[in-house]
Amino acid sequence: MPVYLVPESYARRIGFLDIAIPVANAPNRPPFRLLGRERCTNKVHYIGDYPNGDWSAWIGYLRFRVPHVPPGRYQLVVYCASCWRGPRGSLVVNNWLWHGSKRVGPTALTIR
């Protein structure tokens, strides 16, 4: 899955910090900055205490260099082509912070 760097202010304005949003295609212009493609291990792991945890957490890897962008808070966003019915895909923020079985909220990557 492709992973993008997006200004947090944009992610909040569009509304995909809280839920996945459907899109017609993978983003290909600003403010989305392609970092690379996640390498999935094809393993799912369970986060949190049953039954309140998130059992859909995939394990994957991504190595990237931070592109030259203005200082600020950014989110890592994944485009998932198979996460939405039909020819569309969805954008999902990939920075959730957990405290035990409770999903606290998204963290941010701060670039100075």
C-alpha positions in Angstrom: 0.0 0.0 0.0 1.3 3.5 -0.8 2.0 5.7 2.2 1.9 9.5 2.1 3.0 12.4 4.3 0.2 14.9 4.7 0.0 18.1 6.8 -2.1 17.4 9.8 -4.1 20.6 9.3 -5.2 19.2 5.9 -6.1 15.8 7.4 -8.2 17.5 10.0 -10.0 19.7 7.5 -10.8 16.8 5.2 -11.9 14.7 8.2 -9.9 11.5 7.8 -8.1 11.6 11.2 -11.1 9.8 12.7 -12.4 7.6 9.9 -11.3 6.3 6.5 -12.7 8.3 3.6 -13.5 7.0 0.2 -11.5 8.4 -2.8 -11.7 7.6 -6.5 -7.9 7.0 -6.9 -4.6 7.1 -5.0 -3.5 10.7 -4.4 -1.0 12.1 -7.0 -0.6 15.8 -6.1 0.0 18.1 -3.2 -0.6 18.2 -0.3 0.1 14.4 -0.5 3.8 13.5 -0.6 4.4 9.9 -1.6 6.9 8.3 0.8 6.9 4.8 -0.6 5.0 1.5 -0.5 4.5 -0.4 2.8 5.8 -3.9 2.7 3.2 -6.0 4.4 4.2 -9.1 6.3 0.8 -10.7 5.8 0.4 -11.0 9.6 -2.4 -9.5 11.6 -2.0 -8.9 15.3 -4.4 -8.0 18.0 -4.1 -4.7 19.8 -5.7 -4.3 23.2 -7.8 -6.4 25.4 -10.5 -8.6 23.9 -13.1 -7.7 22.8 -12.4 -3.9 22.8 -9.1 -4.0 20.9 -8.5 -3.5 17.2 -8.0 -6.9 15.6 -7.4 -5.5 12.1 -3.9 -4.2 12.7 -1.6 -5.3 9.9 2.1 -5.5 10.4 4.1 -3.8 7.7 7.4 -2.0 7.1 8.3 1.3 5.4 11.7 2.9 5.2 11.8 6.5 3.9 13.6 9.7 4.0 11.6 12.7 5.1 11.1 15.0 2.1 11.9 18.7 2.2 8.6 20.1 3.5 7.8 23.2 5.6 8.1 22.7 9.4 4.9 21.5 11.1 2.9 18.5 12.2 2.2 15.7 9.6 0.3 12.5 9.4 1.2 9.3 7.7 -1.7 8.3 5.4 -2.2 5.0 3.7 -4.2 4.5 0.5 -6.0 1.2 0.6 -7.4 0.2 -2.8 -9.2 -2.9 -1.4 -10.7 -1.3 1.7 -13.8 0.1 -0.1 -16.3 -1.7 -2.2 -16.2 -1.0 -5.9 -13.6 0.8 -8.0 -12.6 3.2 -5.2 -10.2 3.1 -2.4 -9.8 4.8 0.9 -7.4 7.0 2.8 -6.6 6.0 6.3 -4.5 7.8 8.9 -1.9 5.3 10.2 -0.7 6.9 13.4 -3.0 5.6 16.2 -1.7 5.7 19.8 -3.0 3.0 22.1 -3.1 2.9 25.9 -3.9 -0.7 26.8 -7.1 -1.6 24.9 -8.1 2.0 24.4 -7.3 3.9 21.2 -6.3 7.3 22.5 -6.0 9.2 19.2 -3.7 9.9 16.3 -0.1 10.9 17.0 1.8 13.2 14.6 5.2 13.4 13.0 6.7 16.8 13.8 9.1 18.2 11.3 11.3 21.1 12.4 
